[in-house]
Structure formats: structure tokens, C-alpha cells
Amino acid sequence: MNEKEFLDDLTKLIAQRSIRDLSTRTANAPFGKGIRNAMDTYLEIAERLGFKTGDVDGYAVYAQLGDNERELGILGHLDVVEVTDLKAWRHDPFQLSREGDLLIARGVNDDKGPLLCALYAAKEAYDRAQEPKRSVRIIAGGAEETTWECMEYYFQHHAQPELGFSPDGNFPIVNGEKGIICFSLKFKNEVHDKISSTPIVNYICHDLKFNNKSYTGDKILSRNPQRGDNSIDKLLDDLDGQAIAERAWAKLIRDFFYHNPYLNNTKFHSEHFAMGKLSACLMSLNSDEDQVILNVDFRYPISTNKQEIIGNLEVMKSLYDFEYEVIREKQPLYVAEESELIQKLKTAYETVMKQKADVLTKGGASYARVMDCGVAFGASFPWDDPKPHMPNEQMSIDSLRKAYAIYVEAIRLLLEI
């Protein structure tokens, strides 16, 4: 890889403020001007590298080598999350900055850096492949951080790849992604408690006010609720023994979720030998004059399913008197370790890194879920601290170099089968 050329291209991609903005939506920019600009930049880079490109009405774009109907798909995204805490950044988040081995910018890890790395790697891999038996298509969506409608639209117009991966996860190989189902539970606010918190999807509740008293927790992603203190738990600590603790919403939290991220000793609890345990996270607690609203995020392995979770919630509903609605859901992903796809990815990783490639399960969601046969594969290593969605998002140059080498070998192997 020409590293200077790569970093110049990454700088151009980072500079595009590709945050969803429907106020600038147009016919070929369904997610707004910033994401459209990032797509145009990606297409320019791919065409310069020698790829044939395509634009799927601004929902997604792609770069392809080869014309074989058998396709290897590589799926990433060009949209990024908002920057809400600019003062916490050491540099302009939309200007690629370097501190020693670290590159710092919004999207450098999630997912512009890895996506561009895979694009460059696909070019070298295709050139090196011995009589490639597949074409390779690197697909970039525009709504991964929001609605995922980009991939829904893409696959309404294009066939599924035979197999593939998403460079939007972790090394060695993420062969399992837990199912996601989030609920909004609504209780009658008969005594008009005043409760407010910031309802941020994908995070544990970290700021809460209850009748003018504040509770502060850790700003941790909801897929890992065990890693931090939830401000709702702190509220319940404070309410212990008070009459308020007998409110239906408070009793439900104490009986099921209070300091209990894996819902141990409840019917929700489930564990899969490879994917681990179901987890639940209280994301927010708010009230208005009529109701108290509790938003809960479940991440579940394939040892249970959406129907079982809803069935248990129905039983809970009859005991604690609330209404609920599903506010977000994604089906789980699991690809058996013995599959040909994973075996080739293992070989590539082990060839480059000279260490065993284990499979793992994550609570997060990558575009691997939209493929019939796909997994998340890099680009973060176990020793990295990339800070996705956080201030000072980062990616080490050394990790990008290693990821590039792994991707070249993996794509070459997959093109030859």
C-alpha cells in the first residue's frame, strides 16, 4: 500500500462531515449533503484506483473489480455519528490529525479508515489472485449509524454476495452478533414524579434527575452495561426503603434490572455456549404529566429469540401494569466456526499475525447482519482503544498496516475458491 496516498485519501474522506441531515436531502442524497459528499469522494478514490463504480440512488455506492456473477461482498459505511462535545476533542474532529502512531478524527475507526483500507486491499488482492473465481465489490452505505435503510434499499436492487465480511468490527473474527431489541415501557404517572434523562440510543443512562436531585453514571455503550455505573441504579440505591420505591416502575427495575445486567434469576436469562449471555441495559427514564417512560435495550444470543423475550415481557406487563412498544430491533448473526468463510479468514489472520485466530461474539451491530453469509472482520485489534462514537476517536497506523495485510490475504483466498 502506498501509505502517503492512503493517508491523503483518508484525509479527504474525513473532511466530509457525513452526518445525517435530512434538511439538505435531495433526490440523489436521501441522507443529506454531507453523506452525499462522502460518497462522491469515495467514488473518486475508487475510480482512480481502477475500480468500476456504481451509485444506488445515494443510499449506497460501490466499487467493483471483475465481472463474475459470483461475488465477494465487503460492506462498510461512510456516515458518522454527531460530534456533540467538541470541547473534549484535542483536534478538529473533521481534520485527520496525528499524534505519534495514532490517527485521530471522527470516522477514522468507524468506519472510514477500515473501509478505505479494505478498498486498497481489494485492489492488491485482485491483482495477485490466481484466476479469481469471484468478483469483489466494496459497498459503502450511508445510514449505518441511524436507520440501516441504505442496505435495505441496496438489496432491493442488487443480489446478495455469495459470502463476505464487514471491516466494521474486531479482529480476529466476529462470527456472532447478538440480536437487538429495545423497548419503551410506559407506566401511568399517577403521582406526577418529575424524572428526566437524556434518551440516547445505544448508551446506558448516565445523567438523571429525579424531583430536582441529580444522579450521574458512566457514558458506556448499552451493549456492555456491565462495564459502567447506571444512574438509574444509583437512583434506586437512594430510594431504598422509601415509599417511592413502591411505584410500579421502581419495583420492576428493582425486581429485574437493578445491578443485574445479565438478568440472572429471571426468565429472561439466557446463555449460548459460543455467544455468551443475554444482557439488558436501562437507557433512559423520563416522565411527563401522564406517564413514566423506561427505555430498555436487550442484546440476546441465539439460545433465545425475540418471541421468548416478548413473551416474558407480557408476563411482566400483567404484574407491573405498563404498556410497551418496540423501538428498535435487529436479528442476531451467527456463522459456524467450521464454515469455509471463517476457515479462510482464520488462515489469512494466522498467516499475517502468526497467532491463533479465535472467533468471538459482540453486542454491537455491523453490516455483516444483512448478508446471508457474512461476518465482521477487523479492523480493530484486541489491544486497540479506538473510542468509536466518543471524543478523540482514533486508529493506530500500525493497526491499519496490519489490517491491510490481513485483508489482502483474506480477499485473495476468498477470490480463489
Summary of the structure (lengths in Angstrom):
residues: 417
radius of gyration: 22.5
end to end distance: 24.3
largest distance: 73.9
contacts: 1448
relative contact order: 0.18
helix: 34%
strand: 27%
